[in-house]
Amino acid sequence: MTHAHGDRLRRPTMVDVAQRAGVSLKTVSRVINKSPHVQQDLIDRVLESAAALGFRRNHNASTLRSGLPTATIGLLIEEIANPFYSTIADVAAEVARHHETLLITASSEEDPAREQQLLRDLCARRVDGLLVVPTGADHAFLRPEVELGVPVVFLDRPATGLLADTVLLDNRGGARDGVAGLVAAGHRRIAVLLDSLSVYTMHERVLGAQEALAAAGLAWDPSLVRQDVRDPAAAGRAVAELLDRADPPTAFFALNNRITVGALQELWRRRSDAGLAGFDDFELSHLMPRPLTVVAYDLRAYARTAAELLFGRIGGDHSAPRTVILPTRLVQHPSP
Amino acid sequence: MTHAHGDRLRRPTMVDVAQRAGVSLKTVSRVINKSPHVQQDLIDRVLESAAALGFRRNHNASTLRSGLPTATIGLLIEEIANPFYSTIADVAAEVARHHETLLITASSEEDPAREQQLLRDLCARRVDGLLVVPTGADHAFLRPEVELGVPVVFLDRPATGLLADTVLLDNRGGARDGVAGLVAAGHRRIAVLLDSLSVYTMHERVLGAQEALAAAGLAWDPSLVRQDVRDPAAAGRAVAELLDRADPPTAFFALNNRITVGALQELWRRRSDAGLAGFDDFELSHLMPRPLTVVAYDLRAYARTAAELLFGRIGGDHSAPRTVILPTRLVQHPSP
């Protein structure tokens, strides 16, 4: 298997890095291999020299000769059981295959400590690049890796403390459209079901929902908002509780695909004619036994954009980091 | 993070392996690190000594001190976009988390060469164990890894050329029940849609379907069998082509969840009242707009059985390899 990167005239070696940094080859090796007890100023000098020369650890001839790496990228997602993430993993593997590169996937389970551990672990396992759906609030710990030539692209949520390529959805616009659609259908009391406001996408979608209500002259009613709706079962319970109130909502806006599925099942169980719109499409949405509106987008193109950005970086694109935002569209499914 | 294994009195070291094998420490190191050009008889002596002593590479003090590994297991599946596999990955991650172990997942895409490359790559990255849904016809190449203490558990399909723990479904019994259900509903012309007979599960399910037809005194009609149905779109095309025949089938048996979804969509599109039964349940099967029978089983328990077998091995269970077979049950969904 050939390495996926384009040929260069001569790749910088550890010797070049040592020379420029004015340190011994051994010091460069210790920094690169993250040996303990290296002085911080030596680490800084080596990292700066490596960055200036465009030195990439995995291009090092000795590493290539050691028999270890096939070209490999790492993908960090939140939860593989969600089709949103498993589709991302599928597309990333497809793009990686095209570049004769393997993909290894790990799940952060929305736990920042776990995310950091997994990312460090993937770096220690010598990946050529990282595709990350971030969970944590600080990704500065990845800076040395990035400077040693492990490119990182963030997908679905921006990183913090690190400048890097980022691919996002138009969360706010999509949520605005979703709620505006419910308003246009005559709804005035619209419940909003979400995971957690600490998740970037949720926060953006709430802002979009608020904008749509404000544009229609409707107040944002916190008593109709349910947070911590983390899976379909929780969504079903939230819908049941809201509908059992004396003044129930007449429609629901679900802020992700898992919430939509749970809300839909409970509405169908009750044969409720409440309106339902949800962010994210899902495979069988057009076959559901009741009307449903989804904020859809091209999930495969979304993931592909991020994966191809990453391979561009691996291939030597050193231009300034980019942020790409993909559009959404409203799809209304009548009862089949 | 602590290593997940129970404490032992003293773990065998490379020195012990070298002593017992009557070779130098350097030779042991070269075998363990898979250096090229080591004589086969030396490799055999080292592997035998390592196996006899219960030496495990990752317990080696020098590896633990190097800062590399958190405890990690590898999961090899076929295709992450299929909810069958993403659920397995989710459960494996859950069990691994319980053992303070990370999970990395890779997809073989049903390509034996790719499978072998990925498994070698995961071993080179020093995983503590492997959970494998095998694709290839020969897994003897994993023998040195297993003898060096990297346990392997096979899930959904048995390995070839290697004795190892294996967790399977009652494919034949489930398929028999599925077809018998269609026969009981009065169907005599039942089409069978499958991926490939070279896949173990498909072959077993075809045998089960044949048994059910034979038990009902019905002939197996090859003109009603469609192979190479690899995704929902292909399933839709196969259904369309069969229904457009002069003598169409009155029912379809779909041999996996992806085929069922595609067949169902095409049957619904045509408002066909043909019978449909499918192997594997899927999340929204009870909300489909037409009747559907599925061969269901507890997928999470299935995956958990395999993951827990693996951690038993990692924890020191050296008993003879086991094969566990999980039962299926027929679930009939009327039109909602």
Interface residues (C-beta under 8 A of the other chain):
Chain A: M1 K34 S35 P36 G67 L68 P69 T70 T72 E79 I80 A81 P83 Y85 S86 T87 A89 D90 A93 R97 L102 L103 I104 T105 A106 S107 E109 Q117 L118 D121 L122 A124 R125 R126 V261 L264 Q265 W268 E283 L284 L287 M288 P289 P336
Chain B: M1 K34 S35 P36 G67 L68 P69 T70 T72 E79 I80 A81 P83 Y85 S86 T87 A89 D90 A93 R97 L102 L103 I104 T105 A106 S107 E109 Q117 L118 D121 L122 A124 R125 V261 L264 Q265 W268 E283 L284 L287 M288 P289 P336
